[in-house]
Amino acid sequence: MNIPDGIVSTTTKVWDILVASYRGDLEAVKERVDECPELIYAQYNYAPPIHFAVREGHSDLVNYLLEQGAYDPTYRIYPFLDSLVTIAEDRGHNDIANALVEYSDNPSRQKYNGDNGKINFNRTKEQQEFEDAVHTGDIRKAEQVLKAHPDFASDETYFWGEGILTIPVQHQEQKLVELLLNYGAKVPAILKWTQFYYFKFYNSAKHIMERGMNPDVMSWHAVTILHDMAQNGEIEKAELLIKHGAAINTIEEEYQSTPLGMAVRWGHIEMVRFLLSQGADPNKSGATWATPLAWARRKRYEAIEKILIDAGAKE
C-alpha cells in the first residue's frame, strides 16, 4: 500500500495500526509509528487512525495523534462526508471535539493531509489483461482469458477489492456479467463502494440481485447497502433489497443506527414511512444517542418525530 510521503508499506501493517486505533491501544500505535512514522496517517478506504480514535472516544490516543500532526481538518468520513468534530459531538465526546477544533485553529500543527492508501496488487500479465478486458467491456478477450484461467473469475481482489463484476454491473453490460457469473464470479460480501457500482442503476441492481448477490452486503464499517439506500432516500432500491431478504434492523458502526435511523438522520420522511411499513423497529439502535427518535429531535424533524412516536418510539 502507498502511505504518506511516498512510502510503501503492507496492508497488514496499515490494518494493524487501524485496529489498534479502534481499540484505543496507544502503546501499540506508538510501536507501529516507531517502526514507520508515516503509518500514523495511513489510510484504508480514506480512513486514517484518528478516525477510529475519535469515533470510539479514545481521548489519550486522539491527543497523541494531534500532537503528531496526524489530522487533516478538511477530512470527511466516507461516504457520509461528516467531519470528525460532528462524529465526536454525536457521541458526546465533547473533550475530543474541543481538541479537534483547537487543533484546527492552529494550522502549523498539521503535518499530514490528503488521501493515501492505494493498494498495489501483484498481477501477472494474464491477470492484468483479464482485468483490462473486463474494464473495457471486451467480452471476446475476457472469455479467451477465462478459458485458459477459469479461476480468475473468482478472485475478489480485482477492481480495488470490489470484485470482477464491479464495472460490468455498473455499465449494465449484461452479457459480460453473465459470462463472469457462469465462470463462478460473485459479489464479495464486504465492499467499500457498493452503492456507486453495484447499485448505481436499478436495472443492474435488480439483475445482480436475481443472480445471487447477498442483500446484506456491507462495508467494513458494517454499513449495509440497505443503510445506504435509506440514507439516500432511494425507496425503490430499498424495496428491492427487502424483497430479496435484506435484514431491516441491522446496526452499523459509524452512526450506531439501523436503516431507519439513517433515514431519519438525513430527513427522508417517505423512506421513514416505508421502512416502518416493512417492520422496522422504531426503537432499535446501538446507543441511546442514535435511536431514530433521538436523531429526529437532534435534527429538529418534527414531522418525522410524530411519525416515530405514532409508530411506538419511546423516550
C-alpha positions, 0 to 999 in steps of 0.5 A: 500500500502507498502511505504518506510521503511516498512510502510503501508499506503492507496492508497488514501493517496499515490494518494493524495500526487501524485496529489498534486505533479502534481499540484505543491501544496507544502503546501499540500505535506508538510501536507501529509509528516507531517502526514507520512514522508515516503509518500514523496517517495511513489510510484504508478506504480514506480512513486514517487512525484518528478516525477510529480514535475519535469515533470510539472516544479514545481521548489519550490516543486522539491527543497523541495523534494531534500532537503528531500532526496526524489530522487533516481538518478538511477530512470527511468520513466516507461516504457520509462526508461528516467531519470528525468534530460532528462524529465526536459531538454525536457521541458526546465526546465533547473533550475530543471535539474541543481538541479537534477544533483547537487543533484546527485553529492552529494550522502549523500543527498539521503535518499530514493531509490528503488521501493515501492508501492505494493498494498495489496488487501483484498481477501477472500479465494474464491477470492484468489483461483479464482485468483490462478486458473486463474494464473495457467491456471486451467480452471476446478477450475476457472469455479467451482469458477465462478459458485458459484461467477459469479461476480468475473469475473468482478472485475478489481482489480485482477492481480495488477489492470490489470484485470482477463484476464491479464495472460490468454491473455498473455499465449494465453490460449484461452479457459480460456479467453473465459470462463472469457469473457462469465462470463462478464470479460473485459479489464479495460480501464486504465492499467499500463502494457498493452503492456507486457500482453495484447499485448505481442503476436499478436495472443492474441492481435488480439483475445482480440481485436475481443472480445471487448477490447477498442483500446484506452486503456491507462495508467494513464499517458494517454499513449495509447497502440497505443503510445506504439506500435509506440514507439516500432516500432511494425507496425503490432500491430499498424495496428491492433489497427487502424483497430479496431478504435484506435484514431491516434492523441491522446496526452499523458502526459509524452512526450506531443506527439501523436503516431507519435511523439513517433515514431519519438522520438525513430527513427522508420522511417517505423512506421513514414511512416505508421502512416502518411499513416493512417492520422496522423497529422504531426503537432499535439502535446501538446507543441511546444517542442514535435511536431514530427518535433521538436523531429526529429531535437532534435534527429538529424533524418534527414531522418525522418525530410524530411519525416515530412516536405514532409508530411506538418510539419511546423516550 
